[in-house]
Amino acid sequence: MSESPFGLRQLGQILVPVQDLERAIAFYRDVLGVPFLFQVPRMAFFDLAPVRLMLAQHEGERDYAGSILYYGVDDIRQAHTTLAERGVTFDQGPLLIAEMEDHDLWMAFFRDSEGNQVALMAEDRGS
């Protein structure tokens, strides 16, 4: 029996750099509604099962772009409305990105409390 070759197959954690950890915790927990797990000095962790989100406070000026997190949602219009009601300002509201054979791909873009680009994405399979 041959062994399958090694390969990275699952994302376990994403680090998002932040300047103000308490402000970022409030944004991700209270505005976006991401389940909060725990906090240690200069870091906070959230549950995006099966992936864990880590907010890490950095020192000084950030000279690199953060990762873009794409949050999958079932209903992008409802997610957009809910987050807008919570004070999120969208750079781009729900936008049809691609019409696929079995679904339409929709995205909406905004920035978190630290200026990192964030996106919502939905695969609309119609009725």
N, C-alpha and C positions, 0 to 999 in steps of 0.2 A: 504494500500500500504506500503510495507516495504522499508526502506531506505537501500541503499547499504552501506556496512561497509566502514569505513575510510581506505584509502590506498594511499600511494604516487604513483602518476601516471604520472607525467611529470617533467622532469628536467628543471629548470628555469634559472640556472646560474651555471657556473663552475669557481672556483678560481684556478688560476695557480700562484704559488709563483715565484717571480723574484727578482734578485739582482739589476739589472740595468734597471729601468723602461723605460727610453728613448730608450735604445737598443732593449728591448723587444717590445715596440710599433712599432719601425721601422721594426722589423722582422715580426711580425704578420700582420701589415698593408701593408708594401711595398713588402716583399718577398712572404708571403703566400697569400696576397690579401684579408684578412679578413676585412669586412667593419668596420671602426672605428666609434664609437658612441661619446664618450666624455672622458675627463680626469679630475680627481680631484687630490688633493695632495696624492701621493703614490699609486694611483690606476688609471687604464684605462679600458674602457669597449668597447667591440666589439659585433657586431650583427651576431650571428649564428642561425638565426631564426629557431625554436622558442626559442632557448637557447641563453643566454647572456654569453659571456666570460669576466671574470674579471681578469686582471693582477694586482697583489698586491705586492708592494715592501716590502720585509721583512728586518729586521735588523739582523746583525750577521750571523753566520753560519747556514745553513739549515741542520737540523738533521733528516729530513724525506723526503720521496720520494714524488714528485708531482703526481697528477693524470695523467693518460694517456688519451689524447684526440684522439678519432678515428674520422677522418673527412671522411664522405661519399662522394665519387666522382663517376661520371658516367663512366669515362674512366681512369683507374689507370695508364696505360702506358703514356697517354698524360699528366696527372697530374704530374707523376714522371719526365717526360722530362721537363716540364715547370718549376717545382721547382728546378730541377738540374741546368737548365740554369740561374736561379736566385741565384745560389750559395748554395743551400741546399745540404749537403752531407748526403747521405742515409746510414744508418747502414745495411739496407736490402732493396734491390729494390723489384719491384713487385714479389710477391711470391704466388703461389696457395696454399691456406690454406685448403680448403675443396671442394670436388665435391658434390654438393647437387642434389636432384632430379630435381629441376627447375632452378638452377643457380650454378655458381662456385664462391666461396668467395676468393677474392684476397686482400692482404695487402702489404704495404710497410712501413718501419719504419725509422724515422730520429729523430734528437734532435733539439729543438728550440735553440734560442740564449742563453738561461739560462741553458741548459743541460737537460731539461725535455724531456722524451721520447714522441714522437708524432707518430701517424700512419695515413695512408690513407687506406680506405677500399672501395672495390667495389664489387657489386653483378653482375657478368657477366651472363646475361641470354641468351647469344648467339644471333644468327641471326634468 
